[in-house]
Amino acid sequence: MAQQHHALASQESYNPNHLLDILLGKMQLKNDAALSRMLEVAPPVISKIRHHRLPVGASLLIRMHEVTGMSIRDLRDLMGDRRTKYRLSDAQGRPKPEEKAAQAAAAAAAQQQQQQQQPQQQQQGNEANPSTGNYAH
């Protein structure tokens, strides 16, 4: 099986093992299983982080902050994450081309249905109230 690496792992300074080892020492824990219990995550999460298959996500950083009292900045520094800004790529958050086509088709169908209903509603309105009209008095 080919190893999958996340984008942060490509940074030379990124080393989540250093962060995890510091947390083990600071909280006086014996192993990663105890750390996973303390952070309330499944043990494979810690293993995947150690093997660079999973980045330390925001929710885990917040949990580490809550448990240790260390600042998020200090925690990020310990693992070598030196980024100052987080930006989404232009592709993230945009619908995929097939989703765009489906949305356009749904919008066209809704517009067509609305156009068909308008004459019916007007006709029903005129039949219900025949006294409306443009009569000279």
N, C-alpha and C positions, 0 to 999 in steps of 0.2 A: 504494500500500500504506500502510495506516495505521501510524503509529509506535506501538510498544508500549513503555510505560515501566514499570519495576518500582517497588515501593513506596518504596524508599529514594530514588529519583530525585525524589520529591515534596518531599523536604526541601530548603529553600532553600540551605542551606549545603553540600549534597552536590556535590562537583566532583572526580570521579575523574581528570580531566585534570591537575589540579595534582599529584596523587600520581604519575601516570605521568611527568610532566615532571621532577619531583624525582628519580625513580628513574633516568631517562635521564641526568641530570646527575651524580648520585652514582656511577653505574657507568660514566660516560664513554662512553655509547653514542650512535650517530649517529641512530638512528630506531626506530620501533616494531617493525620486523622484528627488529632486534638485541635489543630488549627481550624480545620473545616467545621468541627462542632462549635467552636467559639464564634466563627464567622457565620454560622448557620447556612452553610452551603454543602452540597454533596461532595464527598471526597474526590470523585473524578475531576471536579472543577479545579481543585488545587493541583492535581497531577497534570491536567491539560495546560494550566498556566506555567508550571515548571518546565514542560516540554515545548513551550512556545507554540502550542496549538490553539490557545485561547488567550486573548488579551485580558488584562485586568480592567474590567468594565467600570463604568461610573457607579453603578449600584454597589459593587463590591468595594470600591474605594470609599464610598460613603459608609459602608458597614465597618470597614477597617478604622475609619476615623471615629465612628461611634464607640467602638470597642476599646481602642487604644488612647483616644483623646489627641492623637497626632493630627496636625493639619493635613489637608488634602495635598497642598503644595509639598510638604515634607515627604508624604507617602510617594508622590510621583517622583520626587527627586531621588528617593531611595531605589526606585526601580529603573532610574535613568531616563525617564520620560521628560524630555526637556522642551516639549512643544509649549508654546505660549498661547496659541489659538487653536481651536478645533473648528474645522469647516467641513460642511458637507459638500460632496462633489455635486456638480450640476446635474448629474444623472440621478442622484438620490432624491426621492420624493416625487419624481415625475412618473406619470403613468407609462407603462410599456406601450409600444406601438399597437399591439393587439387590443390592449385595454382602451386606448384612444379610439380605435375603430368601433369597438363595442359601445363606448360612451356616445360617440357621434351617431351611431345607428339608433340607440335608445332615445337620444334627444330628438332626432328626426321623426321617429315614430310618435313620440309624445306631442310634438308640434303638429303633426298630421292629424292625430286624434283630437287635439284641441280645435283645429280648424274645422273638423267635421262636426264637432259638438256646437260650435257657435251658431251656425244657421238654424240648427234644431232648437236651440234655446230661444233664439229670437222668434222663431215661428210659434213655439209654445207660448211665449210671452204675449204675442199678438192674439192668439186664440183665447187665452185666459182672460184678457182684458180688451174686448173689442171696442170699448168706448174711447180708447186712446187713439189718437189720430190727429190729423191736422185739419180741423173743421173750423170754418168761420162762424162766429156767433153773432 
